């Protein structure tokens, strides 16, 4: 509409002399009409654009939701679909940064590198450029290319997206370069109260500083980590680790009293309590306060022999009884330790049998959150008692490498599930295609159409009779039957439309022959990808078994 009006105005300008007399005669009406048309067309265009933008944002939400659930596979699939629909949000700079970041987390560095390189070539937005440089630095660091990672960090100038602040500072600390990020330490101090991951970031920085010899700074940061213990159970575990680390620092500095003070504040339960109890016992022994060491060792003595700290603690407790001058207690403890060691060897054999079972890695993934808890697994009943594995897995699940390999295996299982779905879809597509080839209009079909038309006429006659009968009833009864009559009328109308459609069909729809080739080729491609996925799954499952 707008283009037609503009063309009309252009035509008028080119032929001014010819139409001057016409304009003077009818100026008020045509000019007002043209302006009204332009105004109304602009309003319609603005409304259409607003609707399109709102629709784009809503569709973009189908990417963001699985992204924040860390379901990157679903998020990437949705991103591809939404981008194919010309979604401005997905095709924009932020959408491409999001896609590249997910590909990087999904262990596809080459694809993500290509996206970030293209983004840096054409975008002028500071936030997008800095985000792209950050992800490139992360990519290079993951490949142990510290030099290029540092060069990428140095390209970050100005501000970063707020959700990347903590990750940026952590990465910058690892490669010893903060770049020229304007909102560095001050910004981190301002937002740290709103960042659940900040204590973990601080703990990792402390460990890094300790490895570089910055002991004083590391101690300050570990002390600050302890302040977050009241925020929840997971922060209490982190605080226990920090206290244990502080005790180790104090021990190395010869400050045994200070080390003991830290250890006395570590909880006797929790993921890292075993190490702390053993360290506490050794600290007491170094102080020659044997009686203080015994309670901690007794707690360890009650725990599973699969734990290295419990193994050492059982022998150490017997040794303490000897130092205490109680040979009978020591002998009894040595006998008990030997018995527990035999039980531990049997547990190892049982664990190996469990690990050798076919579906163990898959059940690890499906029940990951409940694997090391005592609750039932989503009301499922595994074939074996996985509680036998729990003592062995406590430290293993705390390993970043093990969690990474499990995440990759989980992603492969998701891909396998998706490919199996498309295998089934391909079979259904073949069935639909073959069914459409065999369709034809028979005499029975023509007879059915004719019978439908007769029934339609009969229904119409009955409808009229019912309406007349309804008028003869009282108002109260009419109200009762009126909805029923309206429903019948609606069904008759639907039948009319269907009969008309069928009667106009000369022959049934037959899918083009090219569809069959496409279905077959797609199925071959899916089967090939599925075979490759099974190969990768088998390799990683073997790695998981070896790690366990």
C-alpha positions in Angstrom: 0.0 0.0 0.0 2.8 2.5 1.0 4.8 1.7 -2.2 1.7 2.3 -4.4 1.1 5.7 -2.7 4.8 6.7 -3.1 4.7 5.6 -6.8 1.6 7.8 -7.3 3.3 10.8 -5.7 6.3 10.3 -7.9 4.1 10.1 -11.0 2.4 13.4 -10.0 5.7 15.2 -9.6 6.9 14.1 -13.1 3.6 15.3 -14.6 3.1 18.5 -12.7 2.1 20.7 -15.6 -0.4 18.3 -17.0 -2.4 17.9 -13.8 -2.1 21.5 -12.3 -5.6 22.3 -13.5 -7.0 19.1 -12.0 -5.3 19.8 -8.7 -6.7 23.3 -8.5 -10.2 21.9 -9.1 -10.1 19.0 -6.7 -7.2 19.8 -4.3 -9.0 19.4 -0.9 -10.3 15.9 -1.5 -7.4 14.0 -3.1 -4.7 15.5 -0.8 -6.7 14.7 2.3 -7.2 11.2 1.1 -3.5 10.7 0.3 -2.5 12.0 3.7 -5.1 9.8 5.4 -4.0 6.8 3.5 -0.3 7.5 4.4 -1.2 8.0 8.1 -3.4 4.8 8.3 -0.9 2.8 6.4 1.9 3.9 8.7 -0.1 3.0 11.8 -0.9 -0.5 10.4 2.8 -1.0 9.5 3.9 0.1 13.1 1.3 -2.3 14.6 2.5 -5.1 12.4 6.1 -4.4 13.4 5.2 -4.3 17.1 3.4 -7.6 16.8 6.3 -9.2 14.9 8.8 -8.0 17.6 6.6 -9.4 20.4 6.3 -12.7 18.5 10.1 -12.8 18.0 10.7 -12.2 21.7 8.3 -14.9 22.7 9.8 -17.4 20.3 13.3 -16.5 21.5 12.1 -17.5 25.0 12.0 -21.1 23.7 15.8 -20.8 23.5 16.4 -19.1 26.8 14.3 -21.5 29.0 16.4 -24.6 28.2 19.6 -22.5 28.2 19.0 -21.5 31.8 18.2 -25.1 32.6 21.6 -26.0 31.1 19.8 -28.2 28.5 22.1 -26.9 25.8 21.1 -29.6 23.2 17.4 -28.5 23.3 18.4 -24.9 23.3 20.6 -25.3 20.2 17.9 -27.2 18.4 15.4 -24.4 19.2 17.9 -21.8 18.2 18.3 -23.4 14.7 14.6 -23.6 14.2 13.9 -20.0 15.4 16.7 -18.6 13.3 15.3 -20.4 10.2 12.1 -18.4 10.9 14.1 -15.2 10.5 13.8 -14.3 14.2 15.6 -11.0 14.7 16.5 -11.9 18.3 18.2 -15.2 17.4 20.0 -13.7 14.4 21.2 -10.7 16.2 24.5 -10.2 18.0 23.3 -11.4 21.4 21.6 -14.4 19.9 24.8 -15.4 18.1 26.9 -14.9 21.3 24.4 -17.1 23.1 24.7 -19.8 20.4 28.5 -19.6 20.3 28.7 -19.9 24.1 26.4 -23.0 24.1 28.4 -24.6 21.4 31.6 -24.0 23.4 29.9 -25.6 26.5 28.7 -28.4 24.3 32.4 -29.2 23.4 32.1 -27.9 19.8 35.0 -25.4 19.8 35.5 -25.1 16.0 31.8 -24.2 15.4 31.8 -21.7 18.3 35.1 -20.2 17.1 33.7 -19.6 13.6 30.6 -17.8 15.1 32.7 -15.5 17.3 35.2 -14.7 14.5 32.3 -13.7 12.2 30.7 -11.7 15.0 34.0 -9.7 15.6 34.2 -8.9 11.8 30.9 -7.1 11.6 29.6 -6.0 15.0 30.4 -2.6 16.6 28.5 -3.3 19.8 30.9 -3.1 22.8 29.1 -5.7 24.9 28.8 -8.2 22.0 32.5 -7.7 21.0 33.7 -8.2 24.6 31.5 -11.2 25.1 32.9 -12.7 21.9 36.5 -12.1 23.0 35.8 -13.6 26.4 34.5 -16.8 24.9 37.4 -17.0 22.5 39.8 -16.6 25.5 37.9 -19.4 27.3 38.1 -21.6 24.1 41.9 -21.1 23.9 42.4 -21.7 27.6 40.4 -25.0 27.3 42.9 -26.0 24.6 45.8 -25.1 27.0 46.8 -22.2 24.6 47.5 -19.7 27.4 49.2 -17.2 25.0 46.2 -16.8 22.7 43.9 -16.8 25.7 45.8 -13.9 27.2 45.8 -12.1 23.8 42.0 -12.5 23.6 41.5 -11.2 27.2 43.6 -8.1 26.3 41.1 -7.3 23.5 38.3 -6.8 26.1 37.9 -3.0 26.5 35.0 -1.4 28.2 32.0 -3.3 29.7 31.0 -6.9 29.7 27.5 -8.4 30.0 26.8 -8.6 33.7 26.3 -12.4 33.7 29.9 -12.8 32.6 31.6 -10.7 35.3 32.5 -13.6 37.6 33.5 -16.0 34.9 35.6 -13.3 33.3 37.5 -12.5 36.5 38.1 -16.1 37.2 39.4 -16.8 33.8 41.6 -13.6 33.9 43.0 -14.8 37.2 43.9 -18.2 35.7 45.8 -16.6 32.9 47.1 -13.7 34.9 45.6 -10.9 32.9 42.6 -8.7 33.6 42.6 -6.9 30.3 41.1 -3.4 30.3 37.6 -4.4 31.6 36.4 -1.1 33.1 34.1 -2.7 35.7 36.6 -5.0 37.2 37.1 -5.2 41.0 34.6 -2.4 41.8 31.9 -4.0 39.8 32.5 -7.4 41.3 32.2 -5.9 44.8 28.9 -4.2 43.8 27.3 -7.4 42.5 28.8 -10.1 44.7 25.9 -10.1 47.1 23.6 -11.0 44.2 25.9 -13.8 42.8 25.3 -17.3 44.3 28.6 -18.4 42.7 30.7 -15.7 44.2 32.0 -17.7 47.2 33.1 -20.5 44.8 34.8 -18.0 42.6 36.6 -16.6 45.7 37.6 -20.0 46.9 39.1 -20.9 43.5 41.0 -17.6 43.4 42.4 -18.3 46.9 43.6 -21.7 45.7 45.3 -20.0 42.7 46.9 -17.4 44.9 48.2 -20.1 47.2 49.8 -22.0 44.3 51.5 -18.7 43.3 52.9 -18.1 46.8 50.5 -15.3 47.7 49.7 -16.9 51.1 48.5 -13.8 53.0 46.0 -12.9 50.2 44.9 -16.6 50.0 44.2 -16.7 53.7 42.2 -13.5 53.6 40.0 -14.8 50.7 39.5 -18.2 52.5 38.4 -16.3 55.6 35.9 -14.4 53.6 34.5 -17.6 52.1 33.7 -18.7 55.7 31.3 -15.7 56.0 29.0 -17.3 53.5 28.4 -20.5 55.5 25.0 -19.3 56.8 23.6 -19.1 53.2 22.9 -22.9 53.0 24.1 -26.4 53.1 26.3 -26.2 50.0 28.0 -23.1 51.4 28.7 -24.9 54.7 30.5 -27.6 52.7 32.5 -24.9 51.0 33.2 -23.3 54.3 34.5 -26.6 55.7 36.9 -26.9 52.7 38.1 -23.3 53.4 38.7 -24.1 57.1 40.5 -27.2 56.2 42.6 -25.3 53.8 43.4 -22.6 56.4 44.4 -25.4 58.8 46.8 -26.8 56.2 48.3 -23.4 55.7 48.8 -22.9 59.4 50.3 -26.3 59.8 52.9 -25.7 57.0 53.7 -22.4 58.8 54.3 -24.3 62.1 51.3 -22.6 63.7 49.7 -25.8 65.1 47.5 -24.1 67.6 45.9 -22.0 64.9 45.5 -25.0 62.7 43.8 -26.9 65.5 41.5 -24.0 66.0 40.3 -24.1 62.4 39.8 -27.9 62.5 37.8 -27.7 65.6 35.3 -25.5 63.8 34.8 -28.0 60.9 31.6 -30.0 61.1 31.9 -33.7 61.8 29.4 -34.4 59.1 29.5 -33.5 55.4 31.5 -34.2 52.3 34.9 -33.1 53.6 34.5 -34.0 57.3 36.6 -37.2 56.9 39.7 -35.3 55.8 39.1 -32.7 58.5 38.7 -35.4 61.2 41.9 -37.1 60.2 43.8 -33.8 60.0 42.4 -32.8 63.4 43.7 -36.1 64.9 47.1 -35.6 63.5 47.2 -32.0 64.8 46.3 -33.4 68.3 49.0 -36.0 68.0 51.5 -33.3 67.1 50.5 -31.5 70.3 50.8 -34.8 72.2 47.2 -34.5 73.2 46.3 -38.1 72.4 43.0 -38.1 74.3 41.7 -35.2 72.1 42.5 -37.2 69.0 40.7 -40.3 70.0 37.0 -39.0 69.7 37.7 -37.8 66.1 39.2 -41.2 65.2 36.3 -43.0 66.8 33.9 -41.1 64.5 36.1 -42.1 61.5 36.2 -45.6 62.8 32.4 -45.9 62.4 32.5 -44.9 58.7 32.9 -47.0 55.6 36.2 -48.8 55.1 36.0 -47.6 51.5 37.1 -44.1 52.6 40.9 -43.6 52.6 40.6 -41.5 55.7 38.7 -44.3 57.5 41.3 -46.8 56.5 44.1 -44.7 57.9 42.1 -43.7 61.0 41.5 -47.3 62.0 45.2 -48.1 62.2 46.0 -44.7 63.7 43.4 -45.3 66.5 45.1 -48.6 67.4 48.5 -46.8 67.4 47.1 -44.2 69.8 45.9 -46.8 72.2 49.5 -48.1 72.2 50.9 -44.7 72.9 48.2 -44.3 75.6 49.5 -47.5 77.3 46.4 -49.6 76.5 47.8 -52.7 74.7 44.5 -54.7 75.0 42.5 -51.9 73.4 45.2 -51.5 70.7 45.1 -55.3 69.9 41.3 -55.3 69.7 41.4 -52.3 67.4 44.1 -53.9 65.1 41.9 -57.0 64.9 38.9 -54.9 64.1 40.8 -53.0 61.4 41.9 -56.2 59.7 38.3 -57.4 59.7 37.2 -54.2 58.2 39.9 -54.3 55.5 38.6 -57.7 54.4 35.1 -56.3 54.2 36.5 -53.4 52.2 38.1 -55.8 49.7 34.8 -57.6 49.3 33.1 -54.2 48.7 35.6 -53.4 46.0 34.8 -56.7 44.3 31.0 -56.0 44.5 31.6 -52.5 43.2 33.5 -53.9 40.2 30.6 -56.3 39.4 28.2 -53.4 39.5 30.3 -51.2 37.3 30.6 -54.0 34.8 26.9 -54.1 34.3 25.7 -52.7 30.9 23.4 -49.9 32.0 25.4 -48.5 34.9 26.7 -45.3 33.2 23.2 -44.6 31.8 21.7 -44.9 35.3 24.4 -42.6 36.6 23.2 -39.9 34.3 19.4 -40.6 34.8 19.8 -40.5 38.6 22.8 -38.3 39.1 21.3 -36.1 41.8 20.2 -39.0 44.0 23.2 -41.2 43.3 25.0 -40.4 46.5 22.0 -39.8 48.7 20.0 -42.3 50.7 16.6 -41.5 49.2 15.0 -43.5 46.5 15.7 -42.7 42.9 12.6 -41.0 41.5 10.6 -44.0 42.8 12.6 -46.2 40.4 14.2 -49.6 41.5 17.6 -50.3 39.9 18.7 -53.9 39.5 21.5 -53.5 42.0 22.1 -51.6 45.3 24.0 -48.6 44.3 24.5 -47.6 47.9 27.4 -50.0 47.7 29.1 -47.5 45.4 28.4 -44.5 47.5 31.6 -44.4 49.6 33.7 -44.7 46.4 31.9 -42.0 44.6 32.0 -39.2 47.2 35.3 -37.8 46.1 34.8 -38.9 42.5 31.7 -36.7 42.1 33.7 -33.8 43.6 36.1 -34.1 40.6 35.6 -31.5 37.9 37.0 -34.0 35.2 34.5 -36.6 36.2 31.6 -34.2 36.1 32.7 -33.0 32.7 32.8 -36.5 31.3 29.4 -37.2 32.7 28.0 -34.1 31.1 29.4 -35.1 27.7 27.9 -38.6 28.2 24.6 -37.0 29.2 24.7 -34.9 26.0 25.3 -38.0 23.9 22.4 -39.8 25.5 20.2 -36.8 24.6 21.4 -36.9 21.0 20.8 -40.7 20.9 17.2 -40.1 22.2 16.6 -37.5 19.5 17.9 -39.6 16.7 15.9 -42.6 17.9 12.8 -40.4 17.8 13.6 -39.5 14.1 14.1 -43.1 13.2 10.5 -43.8 14.4 9.3 -40.7 12.5 11.0 -41.9 9.4 9.2 -45.2 9.6 5.9 -43.3 10.0 6.8 -41.0 7.0 7.3 -44.1 4.8 4.0 -45.5 6.0 2.1 -42.3 5.2 3.8 -42.0 1.8 3.0 -45.6 0.8 -0.6 -45.1 2.0 -1.0 -41.9 -0.1 0.2 -43.9 -3.2 -2.5 -46.5 -2.8 -5.3 -44.0 -2.3 -8.0 -43.9 -5.0 -11.6 -42.9 -5.4 -13.7 -46.0 -5.8 -17.4 -46.6 -6.4 -17.8 -47.0 -2.7 -16.4 -43.5 -2.2 -18.9 -42.0 -4.7 -21.8 -44.0 -3.0 -20.6 -42.7 0.4 -20.7 -39.1 -0.9 -24.2 -39.6 -2.3 -25.4 -41.1 1.0 -23.9 -38.2 2.8 -25.8 -35.7 0.7 -29.1 -37.7 1.3 -28.4 -37.7 5.0 -27.7 -34.0 4.9 -31.1 -33.3 3.3 -32.8 -35.5 5.8 -31.1 -33.8 8.7 -32.2 -30.4 7.4 -35.8 -31.5 7.2 -35.6 -32.9 10.7 -34.1 -29.7 11.9 -37.0 -27.7 10.6 -39.5 -30.1 12.2 -37.7 -29.8 15.5 -37.7 -26.0 15.3 -41.5 -26.0 14.7 -42.0 -28.4 17.5 -39.9 -26.3 19.8 -42.1 -23.3 19.1 -45.1 -25.2 20.4 -43.5 -25.8 23.8 -43.5 -23.5 26.8 -40.7 -21.0 27.2 -39.2 -23.0 30.0 -39.0 -26.2 27.9 -37.7 -24.2 24.9 -34.8 -23.1 27.0 -34.0 -26.7 27.9 -34.0 -27.9 24.3 -32.5 -24.9 22.5 -28.8 -25.7 23.3 -29.3 -29.2 22.0 -30.9 -27.9 18.8 -28.0 -25.4 18.3 -25.5 -28.3 18.7 -27.3 -30.3 16.1 -27.4 -27.3 13.7 -23.6 -26.9 14.2 -23.0 -30.6 13.4 -25.1 -30.3 10.3 -23.2 -27.3 9.1 -19.9 -29.1 9.6 -21.2 -32.1 7.6 -22.3 -29.7 4.8 -18.8 -28.3 4.5 -17.1 -31.8 4.6 -19.5 -33.1 1.9 -18.8 -30.1 -0.3 -15.1 -30.6 0.0 -15.3 -34.3 -0.7 -17.6 -33.8 -3.7 -15.1 -31.3 -5.3 -12.2 -33.8 -5.1 -11.5 -35.3 -8.5 -8.8 -37.6 -7.2 -7.0 -38.1 -3.9 -3.7 -36.4 -3.0 -0.5 -38.3 -4.0 2.8 -37.2 -2.6 5.5 -36.3 -5.2 7.8 -39.2 -5.9 10.8 -37.1 -4.9 9.5 -37.2 -1.3 10.3 -40.9 -1.1 13.9 -40.3 -2.0 14.2 -37.5 0.5 12.7 -39.7 3.3 15.1 -42.6 2.4 18.1 -40.3 2.3 17.2 -38.6 5.5 16.7 -42.0 7.2 20.1 -43.2 6.0 21.7 -40.0 7.4 19.9 -40.5 10.7 21.0 -44.1 10.9 24.6 -43.1 10.2 24.6 -40.4 12.9 23.0 -42.9 15.3 25.7 -45.4 14.6 28.4 -42.7 15.2 26.7 -41.7 18.5 26.6 -45.3 19.7 30.4 -45.5 19.0 31.0 -42.3 21.0 28.8 -43.5 23.8 30.6 -46.8 24.1 34.0 -45.1 24.3 32.9 -42.6 27.0 31.0 -45.3 29.0 34.3 -47.2 29.1 36.1 -44.1 30.4 33.4 -43.7 33.1 33.8 -47.3 34.2 37.5 -46.9 34.4 37.2 -43.7 36.4 34.8 -45.3 38.8 
